[in-house]
């Protein structure tokens, strides 16, 4: 080949490689270049900091992913109780996460241990915090039954470690979920180098606690402002930069880092029912239209698989005086509750979505489901709050001597807030003025019990102001007893019982939905669409709970992405 042609060919190859290299470099750095301004994101010299490498939400401890979709909610297969408290509606559920199992005794005991160490009940100022978190073990007692073995042992004995916790009220379940959120985020921040390693167990006390909301809004107030904990020398994976004045930035994690997880919470009724049905792998038209009776496939409670044919698929009461079946092949393996994962999971990988214990969900109970207003993530129970702001413009963080206790209907005390948390106040006109999507802090009674939803609307007085949060008795759709409980100056309980004969309902704004059958229920209640209610501050031996978490980002979980 001519030497000139060889040289020309080499030059072309070099130019091609150079262009390729430039292209690769541009491609690899494009994610840190703003498509709005062209400026650099995550510049080491300061500027806008953002996790441009975030792939997808990491599955938090104990949870499984539930991909959202549409389904027929409230399609009960039988109504032998004639409750008429459900309306089949087409609903869409966003993707979310849910606990693989019910919260167990050992999981709840970890919570009690933390409360006891941080707020020792020997301290008079904190005694009610621990007492308010304790499950009611007396729920096992029966006037004509010998159940003291469960009263004394069920919560704490290792033999029941993996059994679902019971005796927990709805309020206590919510508080557990809040505590769990803070502990998991505390762990994530430690692992990422934003907090001192093992601070959660070694340094925490009533004056130095971690709250996720406090860390996001005022990180310097976390742990009581202890710099040794919130600014450790070892910064791990921090993206620390310097601003124009030479001050370090990025030393605290923000939501933009993707490290802070959404909160654990109780699932909504819609989420729980959708997850229990386990429609993820089904392609049957009948099942899609709401004709699936149990969390498993089929119309029977016994397995049809050859290897385990005849085995019960859930823990429930099979008949009068029959809580487990005849000993042997007919037995479901339990008389009271059973250890979690004792039965096969549904198609979402969730255990005990029928039987074992019924479960609290987030919703306030109403027999009427408003299907005309919302068919997306339906939920009744919203109470909107905001952070309290002090006179100097900073958030108000509760201190150890500012704990407020609420007296429940049964006389028990429960802490409304804990030290280290941001004080919450109702939203006001600053947030609601001229809005079309909400107009008040408490939305529990929206389209419920007022002119637009009552069949007795003719009897309403048009001249009288109709406030959804405070109606006269004649205007209330749900006329429940109004017992009063107060305390005198010495702290003694004063109980005033409502003895009126004019009450027509037990339903009010403080009764919550619980779903699923339990060890104490007949087969009828195993249908995920069935719903019942119970006072939010009371507990039983057959209601437990599991937590959920919202999904951020994509609807589907990517199978080819590495967890962040």
Protein Blocks (a to p, Z undefined) as FASTA:
>chain_A
ZZklmmmmmmmmmmmmmmmmmmmmmmmmmmmpcfklopaehiangcjdddfkbfbdcdde
hiacdddddddehiafbdfkonopaccdddddddddddfbacdfklmmmmmmmmmmmmgc
klmklmmmmmmmpccfklmpcfkbcfklmmmmmmmmmklmmpccehiafklmmmmmmmmm
mmmmmmmmmmnopacehklmmmgcfklccdfklmmmmmmlgghlpaklmmcfblojaccd
ddfkopaehkaccfknomaccddddddfklmmmmmnopmlpcbfklmnopafbfbecjbf
bdfbfklgoiafbdcdfbghianbpehjklgoiabdcdehkaccdfkopahkgghiacdd
fbdcdfbdcfklocghpaehiacddddddfkopacdddfklcccdddfkopacdfbdehi
acdddddfklmgopakbccfblmlgoghiaklpcklmmpcfkbccdfklccfklpmblcd
dddddddfkopacddddfbfkbcbfbdfkbccdedidfkbcfklmpmkbccdddfkbccf
kbccddddddehjfbdcfkbccZZ
